[in-house]
């Protein structure tokens, strides 16, 4: 099988993790890296054995040998990186959150559809084998009608150079677009629709971005989701789905789990364990390459219309907090 050739925009932590994921994918080949400086590109290239190194993004996406571009840059420039790559005729996988807001997401999606190019948000959690099994169980009605979802997580983010982007409004900082977009996306996946009602509250620190927040989503009927997130305190990861016939607890780590417990009245708990190979990123990589080989323009598991709905939900939440980024 001919390998699919990848280029990566960005050389940070997530780009390194993704590169490792590519190494677990035998039909993938990382051939190019683009950075804002050639020194950074060379360091990355030396570490991962990348042939083509570029000191700017525009030159990289023009490489005719690249089949698909992975965007691993900060939130604030996702949209421009997507458009740059699409304009060069490249398929694109963009790290979460898809863009900074819904308007940017719609512009990117419209271009991809107009140019008939593949585009997908890199919500890797959806492709982890345990999460695939979870969707199957929910579709089979294992816990009856879904009534309540709880997702919570938090950590004390250091306020040093290693994580200043968390608190930088010019870079789309805040817990909502960092860990919160996972929670919102999981709620969308589980209820298979955006919320019809949103009640939320956030603490905006001296940074000007959301450092801690809580949200309640309402869906058709009496179904609800409760989400809570923090940069300011350590919160044990919580992920529970409650239905009319029982509940499912997804055990940590929250975004790449391998174990869940199904609890029903008058029955012994059922524990399901599904380990995965690689570092987890290889599963979304496999999905992208499957789609490309089948000439699909988007993934059925993370469709573009759903990414757009999720960005709309994130926009609606920020509007309740009067949080607008300076670059919007």
VOGU-3710 file (C-alpha; in Angstrom, 3 decimals, decimal comma):
1> xxxxxxxxxx> 0,000/0,000/0,000  1,364/3,394/-0,992  2,033/5,590/2,009  0,134/8,802/2,664  2,561/11,673/3,131  2,074/14,191/5,911  3,281/17,689/6,630  2,915/19,356/10,028  2,460/23,065/10,730  3,831/23,850/14,188
11> xxxxxxxxxx> 6,585/22,291/16,302  5,176/22,393/19,848  4,137/19,697/22,292  1,074/18,561/20,357  3,046/18,363/17,089  5,587/16,110/18,800  2,847/13,833/20,181  1,215/13,657/16,751  4,535/12,796/15,115  4,892/9,908/17,535
21> xxxxxxxxxx> 1,375/8,816/16,544  2,446/8,832/12,899  5,309/6,491/13,781  2,701/3,922/14,900  0,952/4,172/11,532  2,757/1,961/8,992  1,011/3,506/5,987  1,848/7,089/7,027  5,022/9,041/6,357  5,990/12,408/7,852
31> xxxxxxxxxx> 7,906/14,216/5,115  7,692/17,927/6,000  7,652/20,269/8,977  6,837/23,965/8,919  7,661/26,448/11,668  7,949/30,191/12,126  11,723/29,739/12,280  14,041/27,449/10,379  15,961/26,678/13,572  12,836/25,267/15,200
41> xxxxxxxxxx> 11,985/23,316/12,056  15,494/21,860/11,938  15,411/20,799/15,594  12,062/19,089/15,032  13,241/17,542/11,778  16,371/16,166/13,389  14,384/14,624/16,238  11,787/12,939/14,017  13,792/12,338/10,864  11,812/14,748/8,671
51> xxxxxxxxxx> 13,343/15,391/5,254  11,808/18,759/4,337  12,085/21,639/6,860  10,638/25,117/6,363  11,000/28,384/8,256  7,487/29,481/7,264  4,154/27,783/6,753  3,446/29,055/3,243  6,493/27,366/1,730  5,673/24,053/3,387
61> xxxxxxxxxx> 2,121/23,758/2,097  3,366/24,359/-1,451  5,423/21,150/-1,324  3,758/19,022/-4,041  4,632/15,743/-2,314  2,444/16,428/0,749  -0,934/14,675/0,714  -2,338/16,044/3,981  -1,418/18,775/6,458  -1,821/18,522/10,224
71> xxxxxxxxxx> -2,188/21,887/11,960  -0,695/22,004/15,451  -0,500/25,746/16,037  -2,200/27,853/18,767  -5,989/28,272/18,579  -5,834/31,838/17,342  -4,234/30,966/14,007  -5,988/27,687/13,210  -8,318/29,350/10,716  -5,589/31,092/8,737
81> xxxxxxxxxx> -3,515/27,907/8,681  -6,502/25,889/7,430  -7,201/28,404/4,669  -3,521/28,544/3,690  -3,383/24,753/3,377  -6,670/24,461/1,497  -5,628/27,218/-0,902  -2,557/25,121/-1,688  -4,825/22,170/-2,496  -4,013/20,114/0,591
91> xxxxxxxxxx> -6,273/17,907/2,709  -6,298/19,174/6,310  -6,543/17,776/9,826  -6,716/20,668/12,309  -6,124/20,336/16,038  -8,964/21,220/18,392  -10,586/23,634/18,892  -11,340/23,681/15,189  -11,113/27,472/15,014  -11,511/30,425/17,366
101> xxxxxxxxxx> -15,219/30,904/16,614  -18,074/29,735/14,406  -17,564/32,410/11,741  -14,017/31,229/11,146  -15,159/27,596/11,122  -17,822/28,314/8,504  -15,322/30,115/6,284  -12,940/27,147/6,453  -15,677/24,579/5,816  -17,080/26,568/2,908
111> xxxxxxxxxx> -13,649/26,696/1,273  -13,034/22,973/1,768  -16,391/22,126/0,228  -15,931/24,576/-2,624  -12,492/23,161/-3,447  -13,619/19,565/-2,766  -10,833/18,948/-0,242  -10,866/16,813/2,892  -11,098/18,704/6,200  -11,494/17,383/9,751
121> xxxxxxxxxx> -11,203/18,601/13,330  -8,654/16,532/15,271  -10,863/15,404/18,156  -8,728/12,322/18,823  -10,840/11,096/21,755  -13,620/9,976/19,399  -11,375/7,408/17,741  -9,962/5,763/20,884  -11,216/2,114/20,788  -13,068/2,373/24,114
131> xxxxxxxxxx> -14,963/5,425/22,850  -15,912/3,574/19,677  -17,341/0,817/21,887  -19,128/3,392/24,052  -20,975/4,770/21,027  -22,041/1,248/20,066  -23,369/0,542/23,565  -25,303/3,814/23,724  -26,796/3,172/20,281  -27,950/-0,243/21,554
141> xxxxxxxxxx> -29,685/1,425/24,517  -27,510/-0,277/27,124  -28,573/2,215/29,834  -31,931/3,166/28,367  -32,885/6,720/27,558  -30,050/9,139/28,278  -30,906/11,617/31,009  -27,764/13,142/32,496  -24,108/13,592/31,584  -21,364/14,777/33,936
151> xxxxxxxxxx> -17,921/15,784/32,722  -15,428/17,603/34,915  -11,713/18,242/34,958  -9,240/20,747/36,293  -5,600/21,360/37,069  -3,502/24,172/38,456  -1,932/25,701/35,366  1,530/27,116/36,090  1,831/30,789/35,314  5,256/30,594/33,750
161> xxxxxxxxxx> 6,560/30,628/30,212  5,600/26,969/29,710  1,876/27,691/29,787  1,372/31,447/29,455  -0,737/30,842/26,359  -3,415/29,405/28,677  -3,966/32,922/30,008  -3,330/34,961/26,870  -6,509/36,416/25,290  -4,571/37,250/22,116
171> xxxxxxxxxx> -3,973/33,501/21,640  -7,520/32,377/22,407  -6,617/31,431/25,973  -8,937/30,128/28,686  -10,031/26,721/29,919  -13,075/26,571/27,592  -11,086/26,381/24,355  -8,399/24,229/25,951  -10,000/21,347/27,879  -13,580/22,585/27,650
181> xxxxxxxxxx> -13,909/21,939/23,938  -13,337/18,236/24,674  -16,221/18,246/27,154  -18,539/20,117/24,781  -17,614/17,773/21,918  -18,229/14,688/24,061  -21,655/16,047/25,049  -22,424/16,555/21,358  -21,282/13,015/20,562  -23,357/11,454/23,351
191> xxxxxxxxxx> -26,605/13,381/22,849  -26,068/13,599/19,071  -27,275/17,192/18,952  -26,323/20,637/20,209  -27,963/21,849/23,427  -31,196/23,806/23,107  -30,544/25,669/26,395  -27,313/26,791/28,040  -26,764/28,198/31,533  -23,172/28,989/32,453
201> xxxxxxxxxx> -20,896/30,925/34,756  -17,182/31,696/34,545  -14,448/33,343/36,556  -12,468/35,721/34,365  -9,189/36,390/36,116  -6,733/39,239/35,714  -5,729/37,484/32,516  -9,094/38,430/30,991  -9,907/34,839/30,020  -11,993/32,123/31,662
211> xxxxxxxxxx> -9,897/30,412/34,319  -12,761/28,421/35,832  -16,280/27,696/34,624  -19,411/25,595/34,980  -22,121/24,909/32,416  -25,492/23,201/32,244  -26,804/22,109/28,846  -30,443/21,315/28,248  -31,599/19,001/25,484  -34,975/17,879/24,188
221> xxxxxxxxxx> -37,179/16,700/27,043  -35,449/16,530/30,412  -31,968/15,470/29,308  -29,082/17,564/30,665  -25,291/17,773/30,764  -23,268/19,296/33,586  -19,735/20,380/32,704  -17,120/22,000/34,974  -13,550/23,055/34,245  -10,699/24,829/35,991
231> xxxxxxxxxx> -7,150/26,100/35,607  -7,118/27,058/39,287  -7,667/23,799/41,170  -7,044/20,101/40,740  -10,280/18,241/39,929  -10,296/14,450/39,613  -11,507/13,689/36,081  -15,210/12,814/35,994  -17,104/11,313/33,060  -20,471/9,683/33,845
241> xxxxxxxxxx> -23,469/9,011/31,648  -26,788/8,303/33,388  -29,853/6,775/31,777  -33,216/5,295/32,725  -31,727/1,787/33,062  -28,316/2,479/34,565  -25,125/4,470/34,196  -21,717/4,269/32,542  -18,576/5,552/34,229  -15,606/6,264/31,999
251> xxxxxxxxxx> -12,410/5,976/34,026  -9,420/8,342/33,626  -7,511/9,384/31,671  -10,450/11,413/30,461  -9,468/12,005/26,832  -7,887/8,629/26,033  -9,570/6,107/28,357  -9,221/2,329/28,312  -11,783/1,286/30,930  -15,477/1,854/31,681
261> xxxxxxxxxx> -17,952/0,432/34,188  -21,611/-0,255/33,408  -23,834/-0,151/36,476  -27,452/-1,383/36,525  -29,875/-1,964/39,367  -29,804/-5,485/40,826  -26,915/-6,491/38,569  -23,222/-6,883/39,129  -21,148/-4,104/37,608  -19,729/-4,890/34,199
271> xxxxxxxxxx> -16,207/-3,622/33,586  -15,058/-3,235/30,002  -11,379/-2,751/29,269  -10,073/-2,016/25,783  -6,389/-1,100/25,693  -5,017/0,657/22,660  -1,791/0,557/20,733  0,480/3,502/20,110  -0,136/6,819/21,855  -3,757/7,224/20,755
281> xxxxxxxxxx> -3,205/9,755/17,984  -2,694/6,898/15,544  -6,452/6,196/15,568  -7,484/9,608/14,252  -4,586/9,380/11,801  -5,990/6,065/10,562  -9,423/7,671/10,136  -8,018/10,509/8,043  -6,138/8,104/5,811  -9,170/5,843/5,462
291> xxxxxxxxxx> -11,207/8,819/4,311  -8,524/9,930/1,854  -8,224/6,444/0,360  -12,004/6,309/-0,040  -12,073/9,819/-1,575  -14,261/11,111/1,264  -14,252/14,828/2,013  -15,099/14,493/5,714  -15,347/11,929/8,485  -18,658/10,424/9,558
301> xxxxxxxxxx> -17,337/10,287/13,129  -16,368/13,975/13,317  -18,440/15,566/10,540  -17,912/19,191/9,605  -21,479/20,247/10,401  -21,019/18,941/13,937  -17,720/20,810/14,330  -19,613/23,921/13,243  -22,367/23,273/15,814  -19,761/22,788/18,546
311> xxxxxxxxxx> -18,112/26,100/17,663  -21,554/27,749/17,830  -22,072/26,290/21,318  -18,648/27,563/22,420  -19,518/31,004/21,012  -22,853/31,017/22,851  -21,131/30,163/26,132  -18,542/32,922/25,739  -21,284/35,391/24,852  -22,881/34,713/28,253
321> xxxxxxxx> -19,554/35,684/29,840  -19,027/38,724/27,587  -15,702/37,154/26,610  -14,501/38,262/23,211  -10,916/37,833/22,093  -9,060/40,949/20,868  -8,394/39,303/17,496  -12,077/38,564/16,792
//
